[in-house]
């Protein structure tokens, strides 16, 4: 229980920039813990409303955190450069410049040989390793997971991502940690092979937002939520349009029915003998 209380205190302090969610985390963290880890708490993200969109500024900052911190180990192989342009948080010129900084293996050419070329908008984000074996060799046999669908693949989604990234703390007394493992009460088993990836002021946001651990964890969680569901905003807008159109159609159909059938329903039939 000491570990649960300590982890709840750590997360409640880290989650202050998210607002009212911090109170819910502090109140419920102990109640949801089990034998070996604490479950992620609902943080009431701004995009969870029926008509609420993702925070575009947070998505952009989260991409910066991913690019400068996470991309050295993790890939987002389902994300193409063109997706950044389609979302609208980046200009086409910005994304083209980012793509051209990457060398893409392409081919074969007319001579049957592979070659390298600058990236373009249609290319997908390259991963940090050439193949799975290279990734395992660089990480003591453990393959860093691809983050394209990590929000969908983990129970708790963005809540879990935020809790994991901001929940590193000292192991409680009696908790034996093997070499190369780090204590995180939000990871199953409490021992994780990834060291704490975030530190205060690790990146410099162009918009002047303070780069605290909790802020960076929030931003990268929002970014990964967008990567897992890039159609999120368009889906909600499309659903609103359809509901509005169907509602108007229902009103027109109801009025037409009453207008066309009123004479027949209101008529009186009499019989004379």
C-alpha positions, 0 to 999 in steps of 0.5 A: 500500500505504501507503493500505491500511495507514493505512486498516487502522490507522484501522479497527482503532482505530475498531472496538475497541468491537465486540470481537474483530472489531477483530483480524480487521479489522487482520489482513485489511484489507491482504489484501483491498484492490484497486486503488482501495479496501479491502473491508469485513471481517467484523466478526462481528456479534452477530446472525449466529448461527443463533439470535441476535437483533439488539441491540434497544438498539443498534437504538434508538440507531441510530435516534437517530443516523439521526434526528439525523444521517442524516435530513437527507439520507437517507430510509428510505421503507420504514419505517413508524412502526408498525414501531417499535412492532411491534419492541418497542424503543419504546413506542406512546406514544413512537412516536405522539409522534414521528409527531405531530411530522411533518406529512403531506400527505394528501387530497384532502378534501371540497373536492378540496384536499390538506391537512396533518395530524399523522402517525400510526402507519400513515404511513411515515417522510417523506424530507428532500426533496419529490422526486428533483429537489429532492434532486439540487438540494440535493446538486450533482446527486447524489441521496442514496440511500434507506437502507431496503435499503442493507444488502442493496444493498451488498456486505458489508452492515453491515460495509460501512456500519460501515467506510464511516462510520468509515473517513474519513482523510487522502488519501495522497500522490499521491492527487488529490482533486477539490473537494467530494470526500473520501477514504475507502478503503472507497468504490469509487474512494476519493473520496466526495461525502459528508463524514464524517457522524459526530464524537465526542459528536455525539449524546447517548445517553439510556442513557449509552453514549459516543457515539464515532464507532465506536459510532455507526457500529455502532449505525446499521449495526445499525439499518439491518440491522433496517430492511432485514430487520425480520422477522429475529428473528421468522424465526429464532424461527419457524424454531426452532419449526418445526425443533423441531416437525418433529423431535418429529414425526419421532421420533413417526413413527419410533417408531410405525412400529417399534411398528406393524410390529414384529410383522410384521417379526419374524414367522417364516413356516414351511411344512408339507407 
